[in-house]
């Protein structure tokens, strides 16, 4: 099985995990699980689908920084409630 | 220390202009996502009520249809590099079909919410919901047009090994749409 197909399976499993965490409650642990799953999916897309895993570090860093910044901001707003 | 070619840094796939375009798009979506998250912080009860009207299983199906399209499009790029453009055309058409599933589901959700009176003017949650998901939906439609064009060009054998930068750029656009959605999905449908 190709790396891309393994990534697709990983993305599907992480999506299912996202819903699982979400339906398990609204606590900090569940929210953390949802955001970590989203970051895992973003990493697979950036590194494998967009093929940045061996690209220049600057561009890979930029593309990986976006989901990290979004997840951090979302997590911060949840923590401040 | 590894000196194998596999470990070497490779140039960016696609055109450099596409990468700048992707960065600009991510910046715009980033602002919208921040607006949604901060407004939820200010109106938690309103947002909890609004999110309760959304179906998480529909959100999951939307996610899987987009990600499947991305996977098929990524496979298409590999097929072109293997000098199998006709096979790539089939994969791109399959990606397009997966995107059609997303469009049908999303339009169904929009119709359902409209019937319930939960339109863009209903309250702050739905104003942001419609702006955020509607803007993303427009990007999906543009991505579908790009996938259709790329499938046509692959069918005409316009791309091949060493001459597929245009294909890579078009497929990168679709992956950007996927990347945005993997943050939108938990934000809008899951996190409460």
Contacts between the chains, C-beta under 8 A, distances in Angstrom:
chain1	res1	chain2	res2	distance
A	2	B	75	7.5
A	2	B	78	7.6
A	4	B	71	6.1
A	4	B	74	5.1
A	4	B	75	5.7
A	4	B	78	7.0
A	5	B	71	7.2
A	5	B	75	7.8
A	7	B	71	7.1
A	8	B	67	6.7
A	8	B	68	7.0
A	8	B	71	3.8
A	11	B	67	4.7
A	11	B	71	7.5
A	12	B	64	6.1
A	12	B	67	6.8
A	15	B	60	6.0
A	15	B	63	4.8
A	15	B	64	6.1
A	15	B	67	7.0
A	15	B	185	7.6
A	16	B	60	7.3
A	18	B	60	7.8
A	18	B	63	7.9
A	18	B	185	7.0
A	18	B	186	5.6
A	18	B	190	5.7
A	19	B	56	5.7
A	19	B	57	7.6
A	19	B	59	7.8
A	19	B	60	5.2
A	19	B	190	6.6
A	21	B	190	7.4
A	22	B	56	6.5
A	22	B	186	7.2
A	22	B	189	7.6
A	22	B	190	3.6
A	22	B	191	6.9
A	22	B	192	7.3
A	23	B	56	7.1
A	26	B	192	4.7
A	31	B	191	5.8
A	34	B	186	4.8
A	34	B	190	5.4
A	34	B	191	5.7
A	35	B	186	6.9
A	35	B	191	7.9
A	37	B	186	7.5
A	38	B	182	5.4
A	38	B	183	5.8
A	38	B	185	7.6
A	38	B	186	5.1
A	41	B	67	7.8
A	41	B	182	4.3
A	42	B	179	5.9
A	42	B	182	5.4
A	42	B	183	7.1
A	45	B	70	6.8
A	45	B	175	5.7
A	45	B	178	5.5
A	45	B	179	5.1
A	45	B	182	6.7
A	46	B	179	6.8
A	48	B	74	7.5
A	49	B	70	5.4
A	49	B	71	7.3
A	49	B	74	4.7
A	49	B	175	4.8
A	49	B	178	7.1
A	50	B	13	7.5
A	50	B	172	6.1
A	50	B	175	4.9
A	50	B	179	7.8
A	51	B	10	7.8
A	51	B	13	5.0
A	52	B	12	7.8
A	54	B	7	7.6
A	54	B	8	7.0
A	54	B	9	5.9
A	54	B	10	4.7
A	55	B	9	7.1
A	55	B	10	6.1
A	55	B	11	7.5
A	55	B	12	5.4
A	55	B	13	7.7
A	56	B	9	6.0
A	56	B	11	7.7
A	56	B	12	6.8
A	57	B	9	7.7
A	59	B	12	5.8
A	59	B	19	6.5
A	62	B	23	6.7
A	63	B	22	7.8
A	63	B	179	7.9
A	66	B	26	4.9
A	66	B	30	6.6
A	66	B	179	7.6
A	67	B	179	6.9
A	67	B	182	7.3
A	67	B	183	6.0
A	69	B	30	7.1
A	70	B	30	6.2
A	70	B	33	5.5
A	70	B	34	7.9
A	70	B	183	4.9
A	71	B	183	7.1
A	73	B	33	7.5
A	73	B	34	5.7
A	73	B	37	6.0
A	74	B	33	7.3
A	74	B	37	4.9
A	74	B	183	7.7
A	74	B	186	7.9
A	74	B	187	5.9
A	74	B	191	7.0
A	77	B	37	4.3
A	77	B	38	6.0
A	77	B	40	6.5
A	77	B	41	4.4
A	78	B	191	6.6
A	80	B	41	5.9
A	81	B	41	6.2
A	81	B	44	5.8
